[in-house]
Amino acid sequence: MEEQILIFRTSVRNARDIKHIAALFTLCPQIYKWNIDMEDWEIECQGITPTEISKALRAINIYAQELE
């Protein structure tokens, strides 16, 4: 599979949200690098779809929409 760089708009509001995301992503070996600020979010991944990422984040009450 090919490496992807995905960009999302998110509902992240504080450092606690970022800690929850970090804990989730340590369980996802397909996501090997990510960067987040309060406006958008960049994820480098392989073998996972934007829909799968959004669904996993919804489980921890973080909402993300891929930007095109």
C-alpha positions as CSV (number, residue, x, y, z in Angstrom):
1,M,0.0,0.0,0.0
2,E,1.0,3.5,-0.7
3,E,1.8,6.1,2.0
4,Q,-0.8,8.8,2.5
5,I,-0.9,12.2,4.0
6,L,-4.4,13.0,5.2
7,I,-5.6,16.4,6.5
8,F,-8.6,16.7,8.8
9,R,-10.6,19.5,10.4
10,T,-11.2,18.4,14.0
11,S,-13.1,19.3,17.1
12,V,-9.9,19.3,19.2
13,R,-10.1,22.0,21.8
14,N,-7.4,21.4,24.4
15,A,-4.3,19.4,25.5
16,R,-6.5,16.7,27.1
17,D,-8.1,15.9,23.7
18,I,-4.6,15.6,22.2
19,K,-3.6,13.2,24.9
20,H,-6.6,11.0,24.2
21,I,-5.7,11.0,20.5
22,A,-2.1,10.1,21.2
23,A,-3.2,7.1,23.3
24,L,-5.6,6.0,20.5
25,F,-2.9,6.3,17.8
26,T,-0.3,4.3,19.7
27,L,-2.7,1.4,19.1
28,C,-2.8,2.0,15.3
29,P,0.5,1.0,13.7
30,Q,-0.8,2.3,10.3
31,I,-0.6,5.8,11.7
32,Y,3.1,6.5,12.1
33,K,3.3,10.3,12.2
34,W,0.7,13.0,13.0
35,N,0.7,16.7,13.7
36,I,-2.2,18.7,15.2
37,D,-3.0,22.3,15.8
38,M,-6.3,23.9,16.7
39,E,-7.3,24.5,13.0
40,D,-6.3,21.3,11.1
41,W,-4.5,18.1,11.5
42,E,-2.1,16.2,9.3
43,I,-1.7,12.4,9.5
44,E,0.9,10.3,7.7
45,C,-0.4,6.7,7.4
46,Q,-0.6,3.6,5.3
47,G,-3.3,1.0,5.1
48,I,-6.0,2.9,6.9
49,T,-8.8,5.0,5.3
50,P,-10.0,8.5,6.4
51,T,-13.3,6.9,7.3
52,E,-11.6,4.4,9.6
53,I,-9.7,7.2,11.3
54,S,-12.8,9.3,11.8
55,K,-14.7,6.4,13.2
56,A,-12.0,5.6,15.7
57,L,-11.9,9.2,16.8
58,R,-15.6,9.3,17.3
59,A,-15.3,6.5,19.8
60,I,-13.3,9.0,22.0
61,N,-15.6,11.9,21.2
62,I,-13.3,13.7,18.8
63,Y,-14.9,14.6,15.5
64,A,-12.8,14.8,12.3
65,Q,-13.6,15.5,8.7
66,E,-11.1,15.0,6.0
67,L,-10.2,18.1,4.0
68,E,-9.8,17.7,0.3
